[in-house]
Amino acid sequence: MKALAQSVYGSADVLALREVPRPVAGPDSVLVEVRAAGVDPGVWINMTGQPYAARAAFGLRRPRVAVRGRALAGVVASCGASVTGFKPGDEVYGTTGGGSFAEFAVASPRRLAHKPAALSFAQAAAVPISAVTALLAVRSPAVRPGARVMVIGAAGGIGAYAVQLAAAAGASVTGVCGRGKSALVRSLGAVDVIDYTAAEVDRDGAVYNVVIDTAGCRSLSLLRRALTPRGTLILAGGGHDAGGLLGGYTRQLRAPFVSMFSSQRVTGLAAGERAEYLDALTPMLDDGTLKPVIDRVYPLAEGASAIRYLAEGHAAGKVVVTI
């Protein structure tokens, strides 16, 4: 089968469209014929091996898994003998640990859900990682009707979902985004927009009950200046382009210590890859409460260009690769 793969860590130049063996579903897994795959910052981290601490999970000297990508949408090709709940021909979406930028991928049924009928495969592939991360952020008890919520990176992959979910929860949402994206962010449910090229996130003072930071490039002290004295800061992005041992994820490590000595709550957030989260999103995706925002779609042969574009940091919504 064709797949976008690499043998060494590096820039998108190390990726190549190759013929690789078609994976086989084990007794507890599902083989999916991939129709589309989502591009997220984790793809960039796996490709470059940076920050260096990530290599403990992905391979110290070279990628342990050669094929890139995690999020997918497609059709079940076969199921292991122990799998229940899925059958060949089912349309599904979710994540794989074996690489989704390929014609076929093996996934655990615990990371798959039936695709929302209202979505195309490309739209469904834009959901599993970014929308789930946004869902976990908005599930904070502090995001409630009447709360003032700021979403930083409101036009990005996670941010576009967070704005919609927070607004659906009854919060008053302010989105932070770049010039030219204000109309998009307002259309997603934000009542106010801050253009970060003209003003900082503390423009209005300490007025927000919740700040959801998906950008990962601001200091904790600056973010906390936008919070009320008992506000909640949710770090949903680590800054994938930061180098060093831990990159932008040093903020997540500091979060518990900041909370210990402050009335403000600071918490780091990692993506959850469980079917139950997808099942919670599916009704909202089917009834239109939640809509995927897709900036660009690339064919598999141009998957390296898709990753390059995402890494530039200017995508309005998600980037998707179709197979």
Phi, psi and omega in degrees: 000161177273141179206152175267113190223170179213158178249338182226161174286151177163195178288181179298346179293342180278351181277145178211147175280117186234163167268120180232160180298139176290129181291159180239133179289131174280183183298335183247023184225173184235134174266123183248130169280109189283130176255330179204153181223138179276148176253127181222168182303333178299330177296318179295318180297314179296325182288315185272338186071024178232140002295157189298333179298335180296337183293340176298329180264328190256353181126126186289314185255333179208160181299129178292324175252121186284326184276135182272164175099148177232311183284143182208162168218139183184203185238134179295124178267321178199161180230145174293161185299332183268358185279130173238157177095345178227153177214159178306136181100344178292139174271127188226165170213156183161213182226159178228150174267357186256005179100124183255352177276065187201165181288332178220151178212148176261136181222153174283139176298341177286351179244013181238151173217162177292133183297136175302132184297332184283349186256146168286170177297321179297317179295318182295324180293342180277359188264311201307320183265308185293313182291325177294318177299316178297320178300315181295325178293316185283345176287356175303135179303338181287340177273099186217169179305131178089346180290148174266118185239129174255132175245115179267130189083038190292342179260003183273185184301307178284316186300320181298324175287320182297320178300313182296316183291320179294319178295320179295333178280357177096007180280157173266113192256132169249126179258140175250124183206176179277169180301136178093356182247004183299317182298318178299312184295320176295323180294339179276351177125359178287138178268345178211154181225137173249121175278112187292347176281348182244337183206155179267172187292341179267020182309318186264002182087195185275076188240353187263133176287328181220135169240122176253111183258110178258355185274320175078018185241005180250152180289155177298323181297319178293315180298320183291338178291343177270353184267149169294164183304331178245028181284171183240127175253123180246118182265102184252015178208141184254358184077077188295342183265007178277135183271202179083191183289314185245351180059219181287354184282359174299330180295320178297323179291328180281340188306312181298326182287323176297317181296328181296331187243025180212154174283346175277148179257125179240125184222138174272154185223131176246154180295139174257134182242066181234144183300328183298329178289319177296320179297328178288328181279329188306313180299323179290327177287325180287324182267000176088001176299325181236128182234128174295139175250119182245125179278302183220151176237130180241146171288162183305321181298339180251025181299326178298322177294325178298318180291319177301316182296316178300318183295339177294337175082017183244007182295138174263093186095214188261157171247136186229144174250129177256147182245000000 
